[in-house]
Amino acid sequence: MAQEKGLVTSITEDGWARVVTDRRDACGDCRASHCCASFGSSSEMVIKALNRAGAGAGDLVSITLSSGTVIKGAAILYLIPVAGLMSGAIMGAGLSERLPFSETGAVTLLSFGGLILGFIITALISRRMSARGRLTPVITRIIKPALKAPEASMAIDPVCKMVVDPAEAPASFMYQDKNYYFCHRNCRESFMKDPESYL
């Protein structure tokens, strides 16, 4: 089982939650856009996960994806396009005498065609598996619940409206002589782009 820790930023009524997690090196070029979205060059990503633990916004949670699913996902994402590329190259070498191109041209053209076909097959299989819920990360437990009521020493993140302890806040920003505290660096980045829209 692959497990991650993350912070729930929002929940929906249909049983899903958006969770911010740290991006791993292996996820850098991942195109699994059906369940996660990157923050550009940031080290965090947002995952859409099935909320089986009943987590709420601000909860620190454990997200699980079965090892079999991870292996299948990697095989689909990497092996099918590579197999298409190699099949195209072999076909190009075998058919070069029948085509009006040189052997190099035929191998190059059919390799590229095989690679594109591999990506199309990958997209179709991923979509089918996603529709069946096989590639879905699941929130399995709440590690640390969010603070439910602000205390005198607490602050409110102006972006996501979460309660933040200024002493432990991962990010802060001074705006018009007032210090604002954020639950996450991404909230600070959003605030810095347009502070007035959040105040």
N, CA and C of each residue as an Amber inpcrd file, in Angstrom:
protein
   597
   0.8340000  -1.1950000   0.0000000   0.0000000   0.0000000   0.0000000
   0.8730000   1.2500000   0.0000000   0.5640000   2.1840000  -0.8900000
   1.2510000   3.4690000  -0.9000000   0.4470000   4.4230000  -0.0260000
   1.1300000   5.0810000   0.9210000   0.4420000   5.9940000   1.8260000
   1.0990000   7.3590000   1.7960000   0.2660000   8.3800000   1.9000000
   0.7130000   9.7700000   1.9520000  -0.0210000  10.4700000   3.0750000
   0.5890000  11.5250000   3.5910000  -0.0920000  12.4090000   4.5310000
  -0.4690000  13.6660000   3.7670000  -1.5930000  14.2500000   4.1310000
  -2.0080000  15.4750000   3.4760000  -2.9590000  16.2720000   4.3320000
  -3.1720000  17.5170000   3.9450000  -4.0640000  18.4270000   4.6510000
  -5.3090000  18.6530000   3.8040000  -6.4830000  18.3700000   4.3600000
  -7.7410000  18.5510000   3.6410000  -8.0320000  20.0410000   3.5270000
  -8.2130000  20.5120000   2.3010000  -8.5210000  21.9280000   2.1010000
 -10.0130000  22.1700000   1.9210000 -10.7190000  21.1840000   1.3650000
 -12.1690000  21.3220000   1.2060000 -12.7930000  19.9460000   1.0250000
 -14.0820000  19.8680000   1.3310000 -14.8120000  18.6230000   1.1430000
 -16.0620000  18.9110000   0.3240000 -16.5980000  17.8820000  -0.3250000
 -17.8220000  18.0290000  -1.1010000 -18.8940000  17.1190000  -0.5130000
 -20.1330000  17.4010000  -0.8520000 -21.2450000  16.6330000  -0.3050000
 -21.3190000  15.2260000  -0.8960000 -20.6630000  15.0070000  -2.0320000
 -20.7460000  13.6930000  -2.6690000 -19.6390000  12.7390000  -2.2050000
 -18.9670000  13.0540000  -1.0770000 -18.0100000  12.1210000  -0.4930000
 -16.5750000  12.2540000  -0.9540000 -16.2160000  13.3760000  -1.5590000
 -14.8450000  13.5980000  -2.0240000 -14.2100000  14.7210000  -1.2240000
 -12.8720000  14.7570000  -1.2320000 -12.1340000  15.8220000  -0.5450000
 -10.9350000  16.2190000  -1.3860000 -10.5650000  17.4880000  -1.2860000
  -9.3390000  17.9660000  -1.9260000  -8.2730000  18.0310000  -0.8370000
  -7.1370000  17.3970000  -1.1060000  -6.0860000  17.2660000  -0.1080000
  -4.7660000  17.7600000  -0.6830000  -4.0570000  18.6100000   0.0640000
  -2.7400000  19.0900000  -0.3490000  -1.6860000  18.1600000   0.2350000
  -0.8060000  17.6400000  -0.6210000   0.2790000  16.7670000  -0.1820000
   1.5860000  17.2470000  -0.7770000   2.6910000  16.7390000  -0.2420000
   3.9980000  17.0320000  -0.8160000   4.1950000  16.1680000  -2.0440000
   4.7070000  16.7860000  -3.0980000   4.9760000  16.0460000  -4.3190000
   6.2570000  15.2370000  -4.1470000   6.2160000  13.9700000  -4.5420000
   7.4090000  13.1310000  -4.5250000   8.1400000  13.3080000  -5.8380000
   9.4570000  12.9850000  -5.8610000  10.2470000  13.1040000  -7.0810000
   9.6390000  12.3080000  -8.2250000   9.1220000  11.1280000  -7.9350000
   8.5690000  10.2710000  -8.9760000   7.3130000  10.8620000  -9.5890000
   6.6760000  11.8080000  -8.8860000   5.4400000  12.3950000  -9.3910000
   5.6990000  13.6180000 -10.2610000   6.9320000  14.0100000 -10.3970000
   7.2380000  15.2490000 -11.0900000   6.6480000  15.3720000 -12.4730000
   6.6640000  14.2850000 -13.2670000   6.1410000  14.3380000 -14.6290000
   4.8440000  13.5550000 -14.7750000   4.2130000  13.2140000 -13.6690000
   2.9910000  12.4190000 -13.7280000   1.8770000  13.1950000 -14.4210000
   1.1050000  12.5020000 -15.2220000   0.0020000  13.1470000 -15.9370000
  -1.3530000  12.6080000 -15.4760000  -1.4030000  12.1460000 -14.2310000
  -2.6510000  11.6000000 -13.7010000  -3.5770000  12.7370000 -13.3140000
  -3.9940000  13.5240000 -14.3060000  -4.7590000  14.7360000 -14.0370000
  -6.1750000  14.4590000 -13.5620000  -6.6290000  13.1880000 -13.6410000
  -7.9830000  12.8980000 -13.1800000  -8.0980000  12.9890000 -11.6660000
  -6.9690000  12.8900000 -10.9470000  -7.0800000  12.9440000  -9.4870000
  -6.1130000  13.9060000  -8.8220000  -5.1970000  14.5120000  -9.5390000
  -4.3330000  15.4970000  -8.8840000  -3.9440000  16.6030000  -9.8440000
  -3.6430000  17.7630000  -9.2530000  -3.2520000  18.9200000 -10.0460000
  -2.0790000  19.5850000  -9.3720000  -1.0570000  19.8750000 -10.1330000
   0.1450000  20.4500000  -9.5390000   0.0260000  21.9510000  -9.4150000
   0.8370000  22.5180000  -8.5510000   0.9460000  23.9580000  -8.3980000
   2.1930000  24.4120000  -9.1340000   2.2230000  24.2600000 -10.4340000
   3.3620000  24.6920000 -11.2310000   4.6360000  24.0300000 -10.7710000
   5.6440000  24.8580000 -10.4300000   6.9370000  24.3150000 -10.0150000
   6.9970000  24.0690000  -8.5090000   5.8870000  24.2280000  -7.8200000
   5.8730000  24.0520000  -6.3740000   6.0860000  22.5940000  -6.0050000
   6.4270000  22.3610000  -4.7260000   6.6650000  20.9950000  -4.2670000
   5.3800000  20.3610000  -3.7360000   4.2400000  21.0180000  -3.8810000
   2.9730000  20.4690000  -3.4220000   2.0610000  20.1560000  -4.5990000
   1.0990000  19.2810000  -4.3220000   0.0630000  19.0060000  -5.3120000
  -1.2540000  18.7930000  -4.5910000  -2.3410000  18.9630000  -5.3230000
  -3.6720000  18.7610000  -4.7680000  -4.2080000  17.4450000  -5.3080000
  -4.6860000  16.6050000  -4.4120000  -5.2400000  15.3000000  -4.7780000
  -6.7340000  15.3040000  -4.4870000  -7.4880000  14.7760000  -5.4140000
  -8.9140000  14.5550000  -5.1780000  -9.0490000  13.1280000  -4.6630000
  -9.4840000  12.9810000  -3.4120000  -9.5280000  11.6570000  -2.7760000
 -10.9270000  11.3440000  -2.2660000 -11.2480000  10.0520000  -2.2500000
 -12.5120000   9.5940000  -1.7050000 -12.4410000   9.6950000  -0.1800000
 -13.4060000  10.3940000   0.4100000 -13.3620000  10.7160000   1.8410000
 -14.0870000   9.6600000   2.6650000 -13.5040000   8.4680000   2.8020000
 -14.1320000   7.3780000   3.5560000 -14.0050000   7.5670000   5.0620000
 -13.0620000   8.3980000   5.5050000 -12.8540000   8.5940000   6.9420000
 -13.7200000   9.7110000   7.5120000 -14.4710000  10.3930000   6.6580000
 -15.3090000  11.4960000   7.1330000 -14.5010000  12.6970000   7.5890000
 -13.3840000  12.9700000   6.9210000 -12.5140000  14.0960000   7.2900000
 -13.1820000  15.4210000   6.9610000 -12.7580000  16.4520000   7.6750000
 -13.2490000  17.7950000   7.4350000 -12.1110000  18.7060000   7.0140000
 -12.4510000  19.9070000   6.5670000 -11.4310000  20.8740000   6.1490000
 -10.4990000  21.1640000   7.3130000  -9.2010000  21.1370000   7.0330000
  -8.2020000  21.4050000   8.0460000  -7.6440000  20.1630000   8.7210000
  -8.2550000  19.0000000   8.4780000  -7.7620000  17.7570000   9.0890000
  -6.4950000  17.2790000   8.3860000  -5.5590000  16.7620000   9.1760000
  -4.3840000  16.0880000   8.6280000  -4.7760000  14.6210000   8.4710000
  -4.6600000  14.0920000   7.2360000  -5.1870000  12.7610000   6.9580000
  -4.1430000  11.8540000   6.3130000  -4.4460000  10.5590000   6.3300000
  -3.6370000   9.5610000   5.6500000  -4.3910000   9.1360000   4.3980000
  -3.7080000   9.1900000   3.2500000  -4.3020000   8.8140000   1.9670000
  -3.6410000   7.5220000   1.5130000  -4.4450000   6.5720000   1.0610000
  -3.9220000   5.2610000   0.6710000  -4.2770000   4.9440000  -0.7720000
  -3.3300000   4.3190000  -1.4460000  -3.5310000   3.7960000  -2.7950000
  -2.8920000   2.4200000  -2.7890000  -3.6190000   1.3890000  -3.2000000
  -3.0900000   0.0250000  -3.1160000  -1.8610000  -0.1450000  -3.9920000
  -0.9330000  -0.9890000  -3.5500000   0.3090000  -1.2290000  -4.2940000
   0.0230000  -1.7500000  -5.6920000  -0.9710000  -2.6200000  -5.8000000
  -1.3460000  -3.1440000  -7.1160000  -1.7810000  -2.0440000  -8.0540000
  -2.5250000  -1.0820000  -7.5240000  -2.9790000   0.0430000  -8.3300000
  -1.8070000   0.9040000  -8.7710000  -0.8500000   1.1180000  -7.8530000
   0.3310000   1.9140000  -8.2040000   1.1240000   1.2360000  -9.3180000
   1.3070000  -0.0960000  -9.2030000   2.0620000  -0.8330000 -10.2230000
   1.3240000  -0.8160000 -11.5540000  -0.0010000  -1.0370000 -11.5140000
  -0.7880000  -0.9950000 -12.7510000  -0.7130000   0.3800000 -13.3960000
  -0.8340000   1.4230000 -12.5570000  -0.7770000   2.7870000 -13.0800000
   0.5580000   3.0800000 -13.7410000   1.6530000   2.6490000 -13.1050000
   2.9830000   2.8690000 -13.6820000   3.1430000   2.0970000 -14.9830000
   2.6450000   0.8540000 -15.0040000   2.7440000   0.0490000 -16.2240000
   1.9730000   0.6960000 -17.3660000   0.7740000   1.1700000 -17.0560000
  -0.0410000   1.8050000 -18.0930000   0.6300000   3.0740000 -18.5950000
   1.0980000   3.8850000 -17.6580000   1.6490000   5.1900000 -18.0200000
   2.9530000   5.0980000 -18.7980000   3.8090000   4.1270000 -18.4610000
   5.1350000   4.0680000 -19.0720000   5.3130000   2.9480000 -20.0880000
   4.8180000   1.7500000 -19.7800000   5.1270000   0.6090000 -20.6320000
   4.3710000   0.6090000 -21.9600000   3.1000000   0.9960000 -21.9600000
   2.3280000   0.9640000 -23.2030000   2.9070000   1.9180000 -24.2490000
   3.2070000   3.1950000 -23.9120000   3.8180000   4.0620000 -24.9310000
   5.1770000   3.5550000 -25.4210000   5.9890000   2.9860000 -24.5080000
   7.2960000   2.4470000 -24.9120000   7.1030000   1.2540000 -25.8430000
   6.1240000   0.3910000 -25.5280000   5.8340000  -0.7550000 -26.3960000
   5.3740000  -0.2770000 -27.7700000   4.5720000   0.7850000 -27.8050000
   4.1360000   1.3530000 -29.0870000   5.3050000   1.8930000 -29.8830000
   6.2210000   2.5630000 -29.2080000   7.4140000   3.1040000 -29.8690000
   8.2630000   1.9850000 -30.4740000   8.5130000   0.9420000 -29.6780000
   9.3440000  -0.1620000 -30.1640000   8.6660000  -0.9420000 -31.2810000
   7.3520000  -1.1640000 -31.1490000   6.6190000  -1.8680000 -32.2030000
   6.6720000  -1.0900000 -33.5080000   6.5150000   0.2310000 -33.3930000
   6.6000000   1.0700000 -34.5930000   7.9710000   1.0020000 -35.2420000
   9.0220000   0.9870000 -34.4100000  10.3870000   0.9080000 -34.9500000
  10.6190000  -0.4180000 -35.6650000  10.1630000  -1.5160000 -35.0610000
  10.3280000  -2.8440000 -35.6770000   9.5430000  -2.9220000 -36.9810000
   8.3060000  -2.3910000 -36.9690000   7.4880000  -2.3900000 -38.1730000
   8.1220000  -1.5410000 -39.2660000   8.6840000  -0.3860000 -38.8570000
   9.3320000   0.4930000 -39.8300000  10.5210000  -0.1740000 -40.4960000
  11.3040000  -0.9290000 -39.7110000  12.4580000  -1.6400000 -40.2790000
  12.0020000  -2.7340000 -41.2320000  10.9060000  -3.4240000 -40.8800000
  10.4120000  -4.5130000 -41.7200000   9.7240000  -4.0340000 -42.9820000
   9.0770000  -2.8750000 -42.9130000   8.3220000  -2.3680000 -44.0720000
   9.0890000  -1.3370000 -44.8980000  10.3250000  -1.0690000 -44.5420000
  11.0700000   0.0040000 -45.2200000  11.2330000  -0.2290000 -46.7220000
  11.3010000  -1.5040000 -47.1390000  11.4610000  -1.7880000 -48.5690000
  10.1880000  -1.4980000 -49.3510000   9.0400000  -1.5770000 -48.7070000
   7.7630000  -1.3560000 -49.3820000   7.3240000   0.1100000 -49.3470000
   7.9660000   0.9050000 -48.5270000   7.5810000   2.3130000 -48.3850000
   8.5040000   3.2010000 -49.2140000   7.9970000   4.3630000 -49.6360000
   8.8270000   5.2560000 -50.4590000   9.8030000   6.1040000 -49.6340000
  10.1980000   5.6170000 -48.4490000  11.1470000   6.3210000 -47.6040000
  12.3990000   5.4810000 -47.4440000  13.4220000   6.1180000 -46.9190000
  14.6130000   5.3580000 -46.5350000  14.2740000   4.5550000 -45.2830000
  15.1120000   3.6020000 -44.9230000  14.8520000   2.7870000 -43.7370000
  14.7880000   3.6660000 -42.4910000  15.6920000   4.6440000 -42.4010000
  15.6970000   5.5610000 -41.2530000  14.3980000   6.3520000 -41.1830000
  13.9370000   6.8360000 -42.3170000  12.6900000   7.6020000 -42.3610000
  11.4960000   6.7520000 -41.9680000  11.4550000   5.4990000 -42.4740000
  10.3420000   4.6010000 -42.1460000  10.3340000   4.2600000 -40.6590000
  11.5220000   3.9650000 -40.1040000  11.6150000   3.6410000 -38.6730000
  11.1850000   4.8390000 -37.8310000  11.6560000   6.0200000 -38.1950000
  11.3130000   7.2350000 -37.4460000   9.8140000   7.5080000 -37.5020000
   9.2400000   7.4410000 -38.6920000   7.8200000   7.7490000 -38.8730000
   6.9370000   6.7510000 -38.1280000   7.2060000   5.4560000 -38.2900000
   6.3730000   4.4510000 -37.6370000   6.6180000   4.3920000 -36.1230000
   7.8300000   4.7190000 -35.6730000   8.0910000   4.7990000 -34.2270000
   7.2460000   5.9010000 -33.6010000   7.2200000   7.0470000 -34.2680000
   6.4290000   8.1770000 -33.7770000   4.9470000   7.8190000 -33.7720000
   4.4940000   7.1520000 -34.8350000   3.0910000   6.7160000 -34.8990000
   2.7580000   5.7210000 -33.7990000   3.6830000   4.7790000 -33.5390000
   3.4710000   3.8120000 -32.4620000   3.4210000   4.4710000 -31.0980000
   4.2600000   5.4860000 -30.8960000   4.2710000   6.2170000 -29.6220000
   2.9500000   6.9430000 -29.4090000   2.4560000   7.6040000 -30.4480000
   1.1670000   8.3110000 -30.3390000   0.0390000   7.3180000 -30.0620000
   0.0450000   6.1850000 -30.7750000  -0.9690000   5.1550000 -30.5330000
  -0.8800000   4.6420000 -29.0930000   0.3460000   4.4770000 -28.5740000
   0.5350000   4.0480000 -27.1860000  -0.0650000   5.0310000 -26.2020000
   0.1110000   6.3380000 -26.4600000  -0.4690000   7.3460000 -25.5740000
  -1.9930000   7.3450000 -25.6460000  -2.5400000   7.1240000 -26.8380000
  -3.9990000   7.0710000 -26.9770000  -4.5580000   5.8780000 -26.2070000
  -3.9200000   4.7090000 -26.3570000  -4.3640000   3.5140000 -25.6240000
  -4.2470000   3.7420000 -24.1170000  -3.1430000   4.3820000 -23.6820000
  -2.9470000   4.6910000 -22.2560000  -4.0740000   5.5760000 -21.7340000
  -4.4230000   6.6120000 -22.5040000  -5.4930000   7.5290000 -22.0800000
  -6.8240000   6.7990000 -21.9650000  -7.1250000   5.9090000 -22.9190000
  -8.3900000   5.1720000 -22.8810000  -8.4490000   4.2160000 -21.6840000
  -7.3550000   3.4950000 -21.4310000  -7.3190000   2.5620000 -20.2890000
  -7.4020000   3.3330000 -18.9730000  -6.6750000   4.4540000 -18.8760000
  -6.7090000   5.2710000 -17.6480000  -8.1070000   5.7950000 -17.3790000
  -8.7740000   6.2520000 -18.4390000 -10.1300000   6.7800000 -18.2830000
 -11.0870000   5.6810000 -17.8060000 -10.9250000   4.4890000 -18.3730000
 -11.7820000   3.3680000 -17.9950000 -11.5330000   2.9550000 -16.5440000
 -10.2580000   2.8620000 -16.1470000  -9.9360000   2.5000000 -14.7680000
 -10.3850000   3.5710000 -13.7900000 -10.2580000   4.8230000 -14.1900000
 -10.6830000   5.9290000 -13.3300000 -12.1920000   5.9070000 -13.1270000
 -12.9320000   5.6090000 -14.1950000 -14.3920000   5.5520000 -14.1030000
 -14.8420000   4.4470000 -13.1570000 -14.0670000   3.3740000 -13.0580000
 -14.4010000   2.2630000 -12.1600000 -13.8520000   2.4770000 -10.7490000
 -13.1330000   3.5920000 -10.5320000 -12.5990000   3.8990000  -9.2080000
 -11.3360000   3.1510000  -8.8580000 -10.6750000   2.5400000  -9.8340000
  -9.4860000   1.7480000  -9.5370000  -8.2390000   2.5950000  -9.3270000
  -8.2440000   3.8150000  -9.8210000  -7.0790000   4.6920000  -9.6510000
  -7.3600000   5.7940000  -8.6320000  -8.3150000   5.5440000  -7.7460000
  -8.7630000   6.5730000  -6.8190000  -8.0370000   6.4860000  -5.4830000
  -7.3700000   7.5720000  -5.0630000  -6.8060000   7.6040000  -3.7120000
  -7.9390000   7.7150000  -2.6830000  -7.7450000   7.0910000  -1.5160000
  -8.7890000   7.0580000  -0.4960000  -8.2360000   7.5920000   0.8260000
  -8.9980000   8.4800000   1.4720000  -8.6380000   8.9350000   2.8180000
  -9.0610000   7.8210000   3.7840000  -8.0640000   7.1840000   4.4260000
  -8.3590000   6.0390000   5.2900000  -8.4690000   6.3980000   6.7670000
  -7.7820000   7.4720000   7.1900000  -7.9050000   7.8540000   8.5970000
  -7.5240000   9.3110000   8.7920000  -8.0220000   9.8760000   9.8810000
  -7.6910000  11.2440000  10.2620000  -6.5450000  11.1720000  11.2590000
  -5.4080000  11.7470000  10.9290000  -4.2370000  11.7200000  11.8030000
  -4.3820000  12.7720000  12.9040000  -4.7770000  13.9780000  12.5030000
  -4.9390000  15.0700000  13.4720000  -6.0950000  15.9450000  13.0130000
  -7.1660000  16.0070000  13.8080000  -8.3050000  16.8420000  13.4150000
  -7.9630000  18.3310000  13.4680000  -8.6900000  19.1010000  12.6790000
  -8.4970000  20.5520000  12.6490000  -9.0360000  21.1670000  13.9320000
  -8.4920000  22.3210000  14.2740000  -9.0360000  23.0780000  15.4060000
 -10.4170000  23.5830000  15.0070000 -11.3850000  23.3880000  15.8590000
 -12.7590000  23.7290000  15.4970000 -13.1290000  25.1780000  15.7850000
 -12.5270000  25.7780000  16.7870000 -12.8860000  27.1560000  17.1300000
 -11.6200000  27.9600000  17.3600000 -11.5860000  29.1860000  16.8450000
 -10.3930000  29.9900000  17.0370000 -10.2200000  30.4040000  18.4940000
  -8.9800000  30.3180000  18.9600000  -8.6600000  30.8020000  20.2890000
  -8.1130000  32.2230000  20.1550000  -7.8880000  32.8720000  21.2740000
  -7.4530000  34.2730000  21.2440000  -6.1490000  34.4440000  20.4850000
  -5.2490000  33.4590000  20.5880000  -3.9390000  33.5890000  19.9490000
  -3.9270000  33.0580000  18.5130000  -5.0690000  32.6080000  18.0220000
  -5.1270000  32.0270000  16.6870000  -5.4440000  33.0800000  15.6360000
  -5.1140000  32.7410000  14.3940000  -5.4100000  33.6220000  13.2650000
  -6.2460000  32.8400000  12.2500000  -6.8850000  33.5510000  11.3480000
  -7.6720000  32.9300000  10.2820000  -6.9470000  33.1480000   8.9590000
  -6.6990000  32.0650000   8.2440000  -6.1070000  32.1520000   6.9040000
  -7.1140000  32.8860000   6.0190000  -6.7370000  34.0500000   5.4420000
  -7.7040000  34.8240000   4.6600000  -8.1230000  34.1500000   3.3540000
  -7.3780000  33.1550000   2.9010000  -7.6950000  32.4980000   1.6270000
  -8.6740000  31.3560000   1.8330000  -8.3110000  30.3800000   2.6840000
  -9.1670000  29.1970000   2.8530000 -10.0100000  29.2590000   4.1230000
  -9.8150000  30.3140000   4.9310000 -10.5790000  30.5560000   6.1690000
 -10.3250000  29.5120000   7.2570000  -9.1880000  28.8080000   7.1620000
  -8.8370000  27.8510000   8.2080000  -8.2330000  28.5650000   9.4070000
  -8.3550000  27.9490000  10.5850000  -7.7410000  28.4740000  11.7970000
  -6.2580000  28.1080000  11.7740000  -5.3950000  29.1030000  12.0230000
  -3.9480000  28.9020000  11.9540000  -3.3090000  29.4050000  13.2430000
  -2.3960000  28.6230000  13.7820000  -1.6200000  29.0450000  14.9360000
  -0.4320000  29.8430000  14.4060000  -0.3520000  31.1580000  14.6990000
   0.7480000  31.9680000  14.1660000   2.1340000  31.4200000  14.5010000
   2.2650000  30.7580000  15.6450000   3.5690000  30.2130000  16.0460000
   3.9830000  29.0350000  15.1750000   3.0030000  28.3410000  14.5720000
   3.3120000  27.1640000  13.7580000   2.9100000  27.3270000  12.3060000
   2.4880000  28.5250000  11.9180000   2.0230000  28.7490000  10.5360000
   3.1550000  28.5270000   9.5380000   2.9110000  27.7470000   8.4690000
   3.9580000  27.4880000   7.4860000   4.2950000  28.7090000   6.6270000
   3.4010000  29.7250000   6.6360000   3.6550000  30.9010000   5.8040000
   2.9570000  32.1200000   6.3980000   3.5500000  33.2740000   6.1690000
   2.9370000  34.5380000   6.5900000   3.3050000  35.6140000   5.5790000
   2.5650000  36.7320000   5.6390000   2.8030000  37.8220000   4.6930000
   2.3180000  39.1300000   5.3170000   3.1690000  40.1510000   5.2530000
   2.8200000  41.4700000   5.7870000   2.1570000  42.2760000   4.6780000
   0.9360000  42.7540000   4.9530000   0.2130000  43.5590000   3.9690000
  -0.4510000  44.7200000   4.6940000  -0.1740000  45.9240000   4.2720000
  -0.7130000  47.1500000   4.8640000  -0.5460000  47.1460000   6.3850000
   0.7090000  46.9040000   6.8120000   1.0910000  46.9320000   8.2200000
   0.3910000  45.8730000   9.0830000  -0.1490000  44.8360000   8.4690000
  -0.7600000  43.7480000   9.2340000  -0.1730000  42.4330000   8.7370000
   0.1430000  41.5430000   9.7100000   0.7120000  40.2500000   9.3540000
  -0.4180000  39.2380000   9.2060000  -0.4700000  38.5660000   8.0500000
  -1.4670000  37.5330000   7.7910000  -0.7680000  36.1750000   7.8120000
  -1.4410000  35.1850000   8.4020000  -0.8660000  33.8480000   8.5320000
  -1.6540000  32.8710000   7.6730000  -0.9380000  31.8840000   7.1280000
  -1.5410000  30.9620000   6.1720000  -1.2820000  29.5170000   6.5710000
  -2.2360000  28.6400000   6.2310000  -2.1130000  27.2160000   6.5600000
  -1.1380000  26.5260000   5.6110000  -0.8430000  27.1890000   4.4760000
  -0.0340000  26.5500000   3.4380000   0.6020000  27.6420000   2.5760000
   1.7610000  27.3230000   1.9970000   2.4350000  28.3020000   1.1290000
   1.5930000  28.6730000  -0.0890000   0.7870000  27.7400000  -0.5710000
  -0.0420000  28.0270000  -1.7430000  -1.1040000  29.0760000  -1.4280000
  -1.6250000  29.0510000  -0.2030000  -2.5880000  30.0820000   0.2010000
  -1.9050000  31.4460000   0.2050000  -0.6600000  31.5040000   0.7030000
   0.0690000  32.7700000   0.7000000   0.2860000  33.2670000  -0.7230000
   0.6460000  32.3580000  -1.6470000   0.8670000  32.7600000  -3.0380000
  -0.4080000  33.3290000  -3.6500000  -1.5460000  32.6830000  -3.3710000
  -2.8240000  33.1900000  -3.8810000  -3.1250000  34.5660000  -3.3080000
  -2.8760000  34.7390000  -2.0230000  -3.1360000  36.0190000  -1.3620000
  -2.2590000  37.1220000  -1.9340000  -0.9710000  36.8110000  -2.1540000
  -0.0340000  37.8170000  -2.6540000  -0.4080000  38.3090000  -4.0420000
  -1.0520000  37.4600000  -4.8490000  -1.4460000  37.8630000  -6.2070000
  -2.5620000  38.8940000  -6.1820000  -3.4920000  38.7720000  -5.2290000
  -4.6360000  39.6990000  -5.1760000  -5.1830000  39.7920000  -3.7490000
  -4.4590000  40.5040000  -2.8560000  -4.8800000  40.5440000  -1.4480000
  -6.2750000  41.0890000  -1.2290000  -6.6560000  42.0900000  -1.9950000
  -7.9470000  42.7500000  -1.7580000  -9.1170000  41.8100000  -1.9730000
  -8.9690000  40.8250000  -2.8510000 -10.0920000  39.9170000  -3.1100000
 -10.3610000  38.9960000  -1.9260000  -9.3700000  38.8490000  -1.0160000
  -9.5550000  37.9740000   0.1270000  -9.8720000  38.7300000   1.4140000
  -9.7690000  40.0500000   1.3720000 -10.0060000  40.8370000   2.5980000
 -11.3960000  41.4460000   2.6160000
